[in-house]
Amino acid sequence: MKIGIIGYGSMGKMFLWTFYETGVVAKEDLFVSNRTMEKLKEAESIAHIGTNREVAKASDIVFLCIRPGDIKMVLEEIRDDLAEDTLVVSLNGSVKFSLLEQVTKRKFAKVIPSVTAEIRCAQTLVCFNDLVQEADREALRPLLATMGDVVELPEQEMGMGSELASCMPGFIASIFDVICTEAQKHTTIPREQIVDLVLRTMCGTGELMLQKNMTFADVVTRVATPGGITQEGTKVVYEHFPETIDELFVKTLEKRRLTAEKAEQNFRG
C-alpha cells in the first residue's frame, strides 16, 4: 500500500512521521510533496519527495493536508494522475463531498485529527462518500489507528463530532485553566502545584471511568456523599455550568456553519 501526503504543514508532517515511526508504512511506500520544497529536506530520509502530480500518481491513498482555499486547485492539478481506485483523504471538514465531487468523481474520505495524536491517544474522526467500499475503509483504518481510536461518523455529524473530539482538548484546557486560576484566590498553594494536582486528578478520573466502565453520575455518587462538601460543589456545577456549555456549543457550531459557508463560496469562486 503506497501512501501519499500532499502538504507538509503541521498535519502533513505529523501524518508522515507517525506512519514512518510506527512502521505501518515502509519508507519506500511513502511519498510527500509540498509547495515549498525546502521544507521537505528533513523528510528525504523517510519518504520519496516529488511534485503533487508525482505523489498522486504513485499512491493508493492520498492525504490532502492543505488549506481549504487550495483544495480545488490541487484536485484539478492531480485528478488526471489519480488511479481509478485511489482513495483521496481530505483533512478539512469544511469542504463537503458534493463540492469535491464536482472537481473529480472519486472515492473521498474526510479525516478530523486531534492534537492528542501526538501521544497516540487521539479520537480520529472519519467519514466517507458513497463511492468508498469496505476494502477502502479497511485500508485507511490501520493508518489512522496509529494515532489512537478511529471513529466513523456520517458527514453531517462531523461538525459536532469535531467539537467533542478535535476541539475538546482546547475546551477542557480552558475550563481547567479557569478552575486553577479561581483556586489560587483561596489558597497559598503555588500555581504550578495547583495545576499538577488538577491535571493528575483529571487524568486519573478519566482512567478510572474507562477501566471501571463508570458513568459521570457514578463518579459523582462515589465522591459527593449526601450533605457533604463535594455535594455542595457539584450542586453549583449542575445549576450554573449548563448555561455556559450550551452557549459554547451554540457559538462554535454557528462559527463552524459560517466557516463551511465561506469555504463553499471560496471553492466555487
Secondary structure, DSSP 8 states (H G I E B T S, - for coil): --EEEE--SHHHHHHHHHHHHHTSS-GGGEEEE-SSGGGGGGGTTTSEE--HHHHHHH-SEEEE-S-HHHHHHHHHHHTTTS-TT-EEEES-TTS-HHHHHHH---EEEEEE--GGGGGT-EEEEEEE-TT--HHHHHHHHHHHHTTEEEEE--GGGHHHHHHHTTSHHHHHHHHHHHHHHHHHTT--S-HHHHHHHHHHHHHHHHHHHHHHT--HHHHHHHH--TTSHHHHHHHHHHHHHHHHHHHHHHHHHHHHHHHHHHHHHHHH-
